[in-house]
Amino acid sequence: MLNNLIFIVLPYAALALVLIVTPYRWYTNRLTWSAYSTQFLERKTLYWGINPWHYGIILILLAHLAGIIAPGVMKRLLGHMDALIFLESVGLGLGFLALFGSIILLLRRVNSPMLKRVTFAGDWILLFLLIAQTATGIYISLFMRWGSQWYLHTVVPYFYSLLTFKPQLEYMADFPLIFKLHAAGAFLLVALLPFTKLVHLLYQPITFLKDPPILYRWLSRSRERVG
């Protein structure tokens, strides 16, 4: 029952939400498509949170994506023990970097009264889910060694079975609970994408890069009195 929920119901429900809700939000409330900036409310802690988070998580996601797009190339690369150890070590380090950044971003919201006023339920859920997802990924990397290799022989064929609408649970059924929670977290993040600021991931690579930077100007008290 748990396997059916995590590996059949959740992925297809997440896909349906992305395909239906995302275009609906685009056409009905496009102003909320890009993540609003809180840098002008607090910037020092943001620097130490946002940079480690993005540098860590983007490379980790690209590594996951590489296994799906080019499994043959990755199998040949990871067939060399030195390369496997190196990439596993780098991946673990990136995981800790992303976890550090996500915790800083959460503490930033908790400790700033101004940020609390613009932090909604979806933001809290998203932050806690990202921290949990990163933490479970680190646990898997530490205690289920050589994940980048067995990932190619289990998760990748399971993913392809989802695309053909013939999910093969035998690839995932025997994994320990921590891995199943990690998989469930990934599907939940995809499901939340069209409802939260994560939706800007679909916007930035296409249009956001062409937008000019936003310039904030503060009006000093002295200039205000002169005016």
Backbone as CSV, one residue per row, in Angstrom:
resi,resn,N_x,N_y,N_z,CA_x,CA_y,CA_z,C_x,C_y,C_z
1,MET,0.826,-1.213,0.000,0.000,0.000,0.000,0.858,1.259,0.000
2,LEU,1.881,1.288,0.896,2.763,2.452,0.963,3.516,2.635,-0.348
3,ASN,3.979,1.534,-0.931,4.702,1.623,-2.199,3.810,2.167,-3.302
4,ASN,2.563,1.731,-3.344,1.639,2.228,-4.363,1.399,3.727,-4.209
5,LEU,1.280,4.172,-2.945,1.050,5.588,-2.689,2.234,6.434,-3.123
6,ILE,3.443,6.009,-2.728,4.634,6.818,-2.998,5.053,6.750,-4.457
7,PHE,5.034,5.563,-5.030,5.655,5.377,-6.347,4.677,5.307,-7.509
8,ILE,3.368,5.387,-7.218,2.396,5.446,-8.308,1.491,6.670,-8.156
9,VAL,0.821,6.779,-7.013,-0.133,7.869,-6.818,0.564,9.223,-6.791
10,LEU,1.598,9.363,-5.964,2.264,10.659,-5.818,2.878,11.183,-7.116
11,PRO,3.638,10.390,-7.858,4.240,10.956,-9.064,3.225,11.400,-10.112
12,TYR,2.172,10.614,-10.305,1.186,10.992,-11.307,0.320,12.155,-10.830
13,ALA,0.037,12.215,-9.527,-0.695,13.366,-8.992,0.134,14.640,-9.130
14,ALA,1.437,14.539,-8.842,2.323,15.698,-8.975,2.388,16.167,-10.426
15,LEU,2.500,15.222,-11.340,2.553,15.571,-12.762,1.263,16.242,-13.207
16,ALA,0.124,15.724,-12.761,-1.167,16.312,-13.127,-1.288,17.735,-12.618
17,LEU,-0.849,17.973,-11.379,-0.917,19.323,-10.813,-0.037,20.294,-11.589
18,VAL,1.158,19.856,-11.946,2.067,20.720,-12.705,1.472,21.071,-14.060
19,LEU,0.908,20.096,-14.742,0.385,20.317,-16.092,-0.904,21.131,-16.100
20,ILE,-1.692,21.048,-15.023,-2.987,21.733,-14.997,-2.897,23.078,-14.280
21,VAL,-2.330,23.080,-13.074,-2.328,24.290,-12.259,-1.329,25.319,-12.770
22,THR,-0.178,24.877,-13.277,0.853,25.821,-13.723,0.357,26.752,-14.822
23,PRO,-0.191,26.250,-15.928,-0.705,27.188,-16.943,-1.868,28.034,-16.436
24,TYR,-2.696,27.456,-15.537,-3.803,28.236,-14.976,-3.270,29.427,-14.184
25,ARG,-2.227,29.206,-13.382,-1.647,30.302,-12.614,-1.007,31.326,-13.532
26,TRP,-0.392,30.860,-14.597,0.271,31.775,-15.536,-0.732,32.736,-16.171
27,TYR,-1.880,32.226,-16.567,-2.854,33.048,-17.279,-3.770,33.841,-16.346
28,THR,-3.897,33.450,-15.083,-4.812,34.129,-14.179,-4.115,35.011,-13.152
29,ASN,-2.851,34.689,-12.807,-2.160,35.460,-11.772,-0.671,35.507,-12.072
30,ARG,-0.326,36.058,-13.206,1.061,36.035,-13.664,1.985,36.863,-12.780
31,LEU,1.430,37.830,-12.043,2.272,38.678,-11.199,2.960,37.896,-10.094
32,THR,2.386,36.765,-9.696,2.993,35.960,-8.638,3.913,34.886,-9.191
33,TRP,4.159,34.898,-10.498,4.939,33.823,-11.113,6.379,33.839,-10.630
34,SER,7.002,34.999,-10.610,8.388,35.095,-10.153,8.423,35.287,-8.644
35,ALA,9.431,34.677,-7.996,9.555,34.799,-6.544,9.859,36.246,-6.169
36,TYR,9.091,36.780,-5.226,9.324,38.148,-4.800,10.604,38.228,-3.974
37,SER,11.263,39.371,-4.075,12.542,39.530,-3.398,12.336,40.058,-1.981
38,THR,13.070,39.492,-1.021,13.071,40.008,0.360,14.443,40.572,0.709
39,GLN,15.276,40.796,-0.298,16.629,41.266,-0.032,16.623,42.647,0.610
40,PHE,15.669,43.497,0.228,15.649,44.840,0.791,15.172,44.840,2.240
41,LEU,14.570,43.729,2.704,14.173,43.611,4.105,15.309,43.081,4.977
42,GLU,16.111,42.193,4.407,17.249,41.626,5.151,18.199,41.014,4.135
43,ARG,19.463,41.402,4.167,20.370,40.956,3.116,21.588,40.195,3.616
44,LYS,22.040,40.450,4.854,23.274,39.826,5.328,23.102,38.311,5.480
45,THR,22.058,37.899,6.189,21.819,36.464,6.369,21.423,35.812,5.059
46,LEU,20.701,36.554,4.215,20.291,36.017,2.909,21.503,35.569,2.102
47,TYR,22.576,36.349,2.143,23.783,36.008,1.386,24.324,34.645,1.798
48,TRP,24.352,34.373,3.121,24.931,33.122,3.620,23.970,31.947,3.494
49,GLY,22.729,32.233,3.164,21.778,31.156,2.968,21.538,30.830,1.512
50,ILE,21.302,31.849,0.711,20.883,31.620,-0.668,22.017,31.086,-1.536
51,ASN,23.245,31.553,-1.305,24.366,31.098,-2.142,24.740,29.633,-1.887
52,PRO,24.962,29.207,-0.635,25.224,27.777,-0.417,24.079,26.892,-0.892
53,TRP,22.848,27.333,-0.673,21.700,26.525,-1.095,21.704,26.312,-2.603
54,HIS,21.825,27.398,-3.364,21.754,27.270,-4.819,22.959,26.539,-5.394
55,TYR,24.165,26.863,-4.917,25.350,26.190,-5.440,25.316,24.697,-5.131
56,GLY,24.764,24.341,-3.981,24.691,22.934,-3.634,23.600,22.203,-4.383
57,ILE,22.373,22.714,-4.336,21.228,21.968,-4.850,21.210,21.908,-6.365
58,ILE,21.656,22.949,-7.045,21.622,22.936,-8.510,22.537,21.851,-9.060
59,LEU,23.741,21.730,-8.510,24.666,20.698,-8.979,24.157,19.295,-8.646
60,ILE,23.516,19.151,-7.494,22.950,17.850,-7.131,21.829,17.469,-8.095
61,LEU,20.957,18.416,-8.415,19.869,18.140,-9.355,20.408,17.803,-10.743
62,LEU,21.462,18.497,-11.156,22.062,18.201,-12.458,22.650,16.789,-12.491
63,ALA,23.218,16.358,-11.360,23.760,15.005,-11.284,22.640,13.968,-11.398
64,HIS,21.519,14.213,-10.715,20.367,13.314,-10.836,19.862,13.282,-12.284
65,LEU,19.808,14.458,-12.887,19.303,14.556,-14.259,20.235,13.869,-15.249
66,ALA,21.543,13.948,-15.004,22.513,13.307,-15.897,22.309,11.806,-15.944
67,GLY,21.968,11.201,-14.795,21.728,9.768,-14.768,20.523,9.366,-15.581
68,ILE,19.530,10.251,-15.663,18.317,9.952,-16.427,18.524,10.198,-17.913
69,ILE,19.220,11.279,-18.259,19.404,11.632,-19.661,20.470,10.771,-20.329
70,ALA,21.557,10.517,-19.636,22.672,9.766,-20.229,23.118,8.654,-19.292
71,PRO,22.274,7.640,-19.072,22.653,6.573,-18.136,23.862,5.773,-18.603
72,GLY,23.998,5.571,-19.916,25.140,4.819,-20.418,26.456,5.508,-20.130
73,VAL,26.494,6.812,-20.361,27.710,7.586,-20.089,28.046,7.549,-18.606
74,MET,27.035,7.710,-17.767,27.268,7.711,-16.325,27.725,6.334,-15.835
75,LYS,27.200,5.266,-16.414,27.627,3.918,-16.014,29.102,3.703,-16.325
76,ARG,29.536,4.174,-17.495,30.952,4.019,-17.851,31.832,4.875,-16.944
77,LEU,31.363,6.078,-16.637,32.143,6.967,-15.782,32.260,6.406,-14.374
78,LEU,31.143,5.950,-13.811,31.134,5.459,-12.441,31.675,4.044,-12.317
79,GLY,31.984,3.423,-13.450,32.601,2.107,-13.423,34.035,2.148,-12.937
80,HIS,34.635,3.341,-12.916,35.990,3.523,-12.404,35.897,3.901,-10.924
81,MET,36.522,3.137,-10.066,36.398,3.334,-8.627,36.848,4.718,-8.197
82,ASP,37.939,5.225,-8.795,38.424,6.552,-8.410,37.382,7.623,-8.719
83,ALA,36.767,7.518,-9.900,35.737,8.490,-10.277,34.530,8.367,-9.367
84,LEU,34.162,7.140,-9.026,33.008,6.915,-8.152,33.239,7.541,-6.775
85,ILE,34.410,7.299,-6.194,34.716,7.851,-4.875,34.748,9.379,-4.924
86,PHE,35.349,9.909,-5.963,35.446,11.363,-6.097,34.063,12.001,-6.202
87,LEU,33.226,11.466,-7.091,31.903,12.050,-7.295,31.007,11.870,-6.074
88,GLU,31.140,10.720,-5.396,30.363,10.517,-4.170,30.780,11.529,-3.104
89,SER,32.068,11.796,-2.995,32.564,12.743,-1.995,32.103,14.165,-2.315
90,VAL,32.193,14.529,-3.597,31.734,15.857,-4.008,30.236,16.004,-3.762
91,GLY,29.473,14.973,-4.100,28.030,15.020,-3.884,27.659,15.173,-2.426
92,LEU,28.375,14.473,-1.552,28.118,14.593,-0.117,28.424,16.006,0.366
93,GLY,29.541,16.550,-0.110,29.881,17.921,0.268,28.836,18.921,-0.204
94,LEU,28.335,18.738,-1.421,27.292,19.621,-1.942,26.005,19.477,-1.130
95,GLY,25.726,18.260,-0.682,24.551,18.042,0.146,24.629,18.811,1.452
96,PHE,25.784,18.767,2.111,25.968,19.522,3.348,25.886,21.023,3.084
97,LEU,26.410,21.454,1.931,26.353,22.874,1.577,24.902,23.321,1.412
98,ALA,24.109,22.503,0.711,22.693,22.842,0.515,21.926,22.807,1.832
99,LEU,22.232,21.845,2.695,21.557,21.763,3.989,21.873,22.984,4.844
100,PHE,23.138,23.383,4.858,23.530,24.577,5.602,22.756,25.791,5.096
101,GLY,22.700,25.959,3.780,21.999,27.110,3.213,20.520,27.109,3.542
102,SER,19.875,25.937,3.459,18.438,25.875,3.721,18.124,26.156,5.191
103,ILE,18.972,25.702,6.097,18.759,25.982,7.525,18.927,27.478,7.803
104,ILE,19.927,28.090,7.173,20.126,29.532,7.339,18.912,30.299,6.837
105,LEU,18.353,29.875,5.708,17.180,30.552,5.167,15.976,30.410,6.092
106,LEU,15.856,29.248,6.734,14.765,29.062,7.693,14.965,29.948,8.922
107,LEU,16.178,29.949,9.481,16.460,30.770,10.661,16.298,32.259,10.351
108,ARG,16.613,32.628,9.128,16.438,34.024,8.705,14.976,34.428,8.811
109,ARG,14.090,33.540,8.382,12.659,33.835,8.467,12.181,33.861,9.921
110,VAL,12.709,32.935,10.713,12.274,32.825,12.103,12.696,34.046,12.919
111,ASN,13.892,34.556,12.677,14.475,35.588,13.532,14.208,37.008,13.064
112,SER,13.561,37.172,11.930,13.311,38.515,11.421,11.815,38.840,11.479
113,PRO,11.403,39.755,12.359,9.978,40.113,12.452,9.428,40.645,11.127
114,MET,10.247,41.395,10.386,9.771,41.945,9.117,9.511,40.842,8.097
115,LEU,10.383,39.828,8.092,10.201,38.738,7.142,9.011,37.857,7.515
116,LYS,8.750,37.741,8.812,7.611,36.935,9.242,6.304,37.471,8.671
117,ARG,6.236,38.788,8.479,5.006,39.396,7.974,4.742,39.023,6.514
118,VAL,5.796,38.679,5.785,5.618,38.325,4.371,5.915,36.843,4.132
119,THR,5.911,36.055,5.214,6.121,34.609,5.098,4.794,33.911,5.353
120,PHE,4.340,33.173,4.365,3.032,32.542,4.438,3.183,31.046,4.702
121,ALA,2.055,30.384,4.884,2.076,28.958,5.219,2.837,28.155,4.166
122,GLY,2.627,28.494,2.903,3.336,27.784,1.834,4.837,27.930,1.927
123,ASP,5.311,29.107,2.370,6.749,29.329,2.517,7.330,28.442,3.615
124,TRP,6.616,28.341,4.754,7.100,27.499,5.849,7.118,26.033,5.434
125,ILE,6.052,25.583,4.808,6.000,24.187,4.352,7.136,23.899,3.391
126,LEU,7.370,24.819,2.471,8.425,24.636,1.477,9.797,24.560,2.130
127,LEU,10.082,25.446,3.075,11.383,25.458,3.734,11.628,24.172,4.521
128,PHE,10.632,23.752,5.295,10.796,22.521,6.069,10.938,21.302,5.164
129,LEU,10.202,21.295,4.069,10.284,20.168,3.146,11.644,20.126,2.450
130,LEU,12.182,21.287,2.093,13.500,21.331,1.459,14.586,20.865,2.426
131,ILE,14.481,21.269,3.682,15.458,20.824,4.683,15.377,19.315,4.866
132,ALA,14.151,18.789,4.983,13.976,17.344,5.154,14.499,16.582,3.941
133,GLN,14.250,17.123,2.764,14.699,16.454,1.548,16.224,16.414,1.469
134,THR,16.854,17.511,1.823,18.312,17.562,1.807,18.910,16.656,2.880
135,ALA,18.298,16.643,4.058,18.804,15.814,5.158,18.687,14.325,4.838
136,THR,17.562,13.902,4.268,17.418,12.493,3.903,18.387,12.115,2.786
137,GLY,18.651,13.056,1.886,19.633,12.789,0.835,21.027,12.575,1.398
138,ILE,21.397,13.374,2.409,22.693,13.207,3.057,22.757,11.869,3.778
139,TYR,21.680,11.502,4.459,21.647,10.214,5.156,21.858,9.063,4.170
140,ILE,21.174,9.136,3.036,21.325,8.088,2.019,22.757,8.035,1.511
141,SER,23.346,9.204,1.315,24.716,9.253,0.822,25.702,8.665,1.825
142,LEU,25.425,8.841,3.118,26.340,8.358,4.154,26.174,6.869,4.437
143,PHE,24.931,6.406,4.479,24.664,5.051,4.968,24.167,4.078,3.895
144,MET,23.909,4.563,2.701,23.567,3.692,1.563,24.580,3.994,0.459
145,ARG,25.799,3.565,0.686,26.927,4.000,-0.121,26.788,3.636,-1.591
146,TRP,27.526,4.408,-2.396,27.598,4.249,-3.844,26.228,4.446,-4.504
147,GLY,25.485,5.406,-3.944,24.154,5.688,-4.468,24.148,6.136,-5.912
148,SER,25.181,6.852,-6.328,25.218,7.307,-7.719,25.286,6.136,-8.692
149,GLN,25.754,4.973,-8.220,25.844,3.802,-9.090,24.545,2.993,-9.071
150,TRP,24.048,2.657,-7.863,22.809,1.872,-7.838,21.607,2.693,-8.282
151,TYR,21.719,4.013,-8.230,20.675,4.900,-8.761,20.407,4.595,-10.237
152,LEU,21.478,4.308,-10.976,21.344,4.045,-12.415,20.629,2.739,-12.706
153,HIS,20.683,1.792,-11.772,20.104,0.471,-12.009,18.741,0.297,-11.339
154,THR,18.295,1.301,-10.607,17.003,1.197,-9.923,16.101,2.388,-10.233
155,VAL,16.514,3.568,-9.827,15.679,4.756,-9.987,15.476,5.108,-11.450
156,VAL,16.531,5.033,-12.236,16.427,5.412,-13.647,15.449,4.512,-14.406
157,PRO,15.569,3.179,-14.340,14.556,2.359,-15.030,13.150,2.542,-14.471
158,TYR,13.031,2.782,-13.158,11.708,3.072,-12.589,11.151,4.357,-13.176
159,PHE,11.998,5.371,-13.319,11.554,6.644,-13.882,11.071,6.455,-15.319
160,TYR,11.804,5.671,-16.104,11.377,5.419,-17.478,10.061,4.646,-17.517
161,SER,9.847,3.763,-16.542,8.583,3.029,-16.495,7.416,3.963,-16.195
162,LEU,7.665,5.026,-15.419,6.627,6.026,-15.179,6.256,6.748,-16.466
163,LEU,7.268,7.058,-17.268,7.013,7.782,-18.512,6.196,6.960,-19.497
164,THR,6.311,5.653,-19.427,5.537,4.780,-20.317,4.207,4.361,-19.686
165,PHE,3.898,4.930,-18.498,2.655,4.636,-17.769,2.531,3.151,-17.430
166,LYS,3.683,2.542,-17.181,3.728,1.161,-16.717,4.706,1.076,-15.546
167,PRO,4.359,1.726,-14.411,5.301,1.802,-13.285,5.692,0.425,-12.756
168,GLN,6.983,0.201,-12.661,7.513,-1.079,-12.199,8.022,-0.904,-10.762
169,LEU,7.179,-1.279,-9.806,7.488,-1.085,-8.398,8.606,-1.984,-7.903
170,GLU,8.895,-3.043,-8.645,9.928,-3.961,-8.172,11.295,-3.294,-8.059
171,TYR,11.502,-2.197,-8.792,12.768,-1.476,-8.685,12.894,-0.733,-7.352
172,MET,11.758,-0.382,-6.725,11.779,0.497,-5.563,11.258,-0.156,-4.294
173,ALA,10.563,-1.266,-4.409,9.812,-1.824,-3.273,10.690,-2.227,-2.095
174,ASP,11.898,-2.693,-2.358,12.744,-3.235,-1.286,13.659,-2.211,-0.637
175,PHE,13.573,-0.966,-1.034,14.416,0.055,-0.421,13.951,0.341,1.003
176,PRO,14.867,0.760,1.888,14.474,1.104,3.264,13.576,2.340,3.290
177,LEU,12.943,2.557,4.435,11.958,3.626,4.569,12.556,4.997,4.286
178,ILE,13.797,5.242,4.690,14.396,6.561,4.512,14.465,6.938,3.037
179,PHE,14.750,5.945,2.189,14.790,6.226,0.751,13.394,6.528,0.222
180,LYS,12.402,5.801,0.719,11.027,6.026,0.265,10.541,7.403,0.699
181,LEU,10.952,7.854,1.885,10.616,9.204,2.325,11.289,10.249,1.439
182,HIS,12.524,9.973,1.031,13.240,10.884,0.141,12.528,10.983,-1.206
183,ALA,12.089,9.851,-1.723,11.353,9.843,-2.988,10.024,10.564,-2.851
184,ALA,9.312,10.316,-1.747,8.037,10.990,-1.509,8.226,12.500,-1.418
185,GLY,9.317,12.933,-0.767,9.603,14.355,-0.666,9.826,14.994,-2.020
186,ALA,10.512,14.276,-2.905,10.751,14.794,-4.249,9.436,14.985,-4.998
187,PHE,8.554,14.005,-4.911,7.266,14.111,-5.596,6.402,15.219,-4.989
188,LEU,6.465,15.394,-3.671,5.709,16.461,-3.020,6.210,17.836,-3.455
189,LEU,7.521,17.975,-3.606,8.071,19.252,-4.070,7.596,19.572,-5.475
190,VAL,7.541,18.560,-6.331,7.017,18.769,-7.682,5.545,19.169,-7.621
191,ALA,4.782,18.519,-6.736,3.365,18.836,-6.599,3.146,20.258,-6.090
192,LEU,4.045,20.735,-5.211,3.918,22.080,-4.660,4.398,23.154,-5.616
193,LEU,5.124,22.768,-6.641,5.742,23.733,-7.549,4.759,24.775,-8.079
194,PRO,3.588,24.387,-8.611,2.701,25.414,-9.171,1.991,26.271,-8.126
195,PHE,2.078,25.918,-6.838,1.376,26.658,-5.785,2.291,27.594,-5.005
196,THR,3.603,27.436,-5.120,4.547,28.195,-4.306,5.512,28.973,-5.189
197,LYS,6.468,29.639,-4.535,7.460,30.408,-5.287,8.411,29.525,-6.082
198,LEU,8.345,28.202,-5.866,9.158,27.293,-6.675,8.818,27.388,-8.150
199,VAL,7.643,27.915,-8.462,7.229,27.996,-9.856,8.183,28.863,-10.675
200,HIS,8.938,29.740,-10.007,9.869,30.586,-10.750,10.981,29.774,-11.413
201,LEU,11.141,28.501,-11.013,12.109,27.639,-11.682,11.745,27.444,-13.151
202,LEU,10.467,27.506,-13.463,10.012,27.366,-14.842,10.110,28.676,-15.609
203,TYR,10.208,29.766,-14.878,10.195,31.089,-15.490,11.590,31.634,-15.746
204,GLN,12.470,31.466,-14.777,13.785,32.080,-14.866,14.605,31.663,-16.081
205,PRO,14.704,30.361,-16.416,15.583,29.993,-17.517,15.153,30.557,-18.865
206,ILE,13.902,31.018,-18.995,13.410,31.462,-20.297,13.335,32.978,-20.376
207,THR,12.589,33.585,-19.479,12.309,35.013,-19.581,13.058,35.847,-18.561
208,PHE,13.263,35.301,-17.375,13.834,36.082,-16.280,15.228,36.596,-16.618
209,LEU,15.985,35.819,-17.396,17.347,36.224,-17.725,17.368,37.465,-18.610
210,LYS,16.267,37.745,-19.303,16.210,38.907,-20.189,15.745,40.161,-19.457
211,ASP,15.224,39.994,-18.243,14.733,41.140,-17.491,15.885,41.938,-16.902
212,PRO,15.782,43.266,-16.864,16.828,44.064,-16.220,16.798,43.862,-14.718
213,PRO,17.931,44.054,-14.037,17.942,43.907,-12.572,17.064,44.953,-11.912
214,ILE,16.486,44.570,-10.773,15.639,45.497,-10.018,16.525,46.364,-9.126
215,LEU,16.348,47.658,-9.216,17.145,48.598,-8.432,16.270,49.199,-7.336
216,TYR,16.689,48.987,-6.078,15.964,49.538,-4.942,16.696,50.793,-4.459
217,ARG,15.934,51.856,-4.227,16.509,53.093,-3.704,15.852,53.424,-2.366
218,TRP,16.691,53.698,-1.365,16.187,54.097,-0.059,16.216,55.614,0.047
219,LEU,15.156,56.173,0.586,15.065,57.616,0.772,15.488,57.934,2.203
220,SER,16.605,58.669,2.340,17.104,58.984,3.666,16.183,59.977,4.371
221,ARG,16.267,60.010,5.697,15.431,60.931,6.481,15.740,62.391,6.161
222,SER,17.059,62.695,5.931,17.436,64.086,5.658,16.832,64.564,4.362
223,ARG,16.889,63.709,3.313,16.328,64.090,2.032,14.803,64.208,2.141
224,GLU,14.228,63.358,2.983,12.770,63.391,3.156,12.343,64.718,3.777
225,ARG,13.138,65.221,4.771,12.794,66.500,5.419,12.967,67.673,4.459
226,VAL,14.049,67.584,3.601,14.279,68.643,2.637,13.129,68.711,1.652
227,GLY,12.679,67.521,1.222,11.572,67.497,0.275,10.291,68.044,0.908
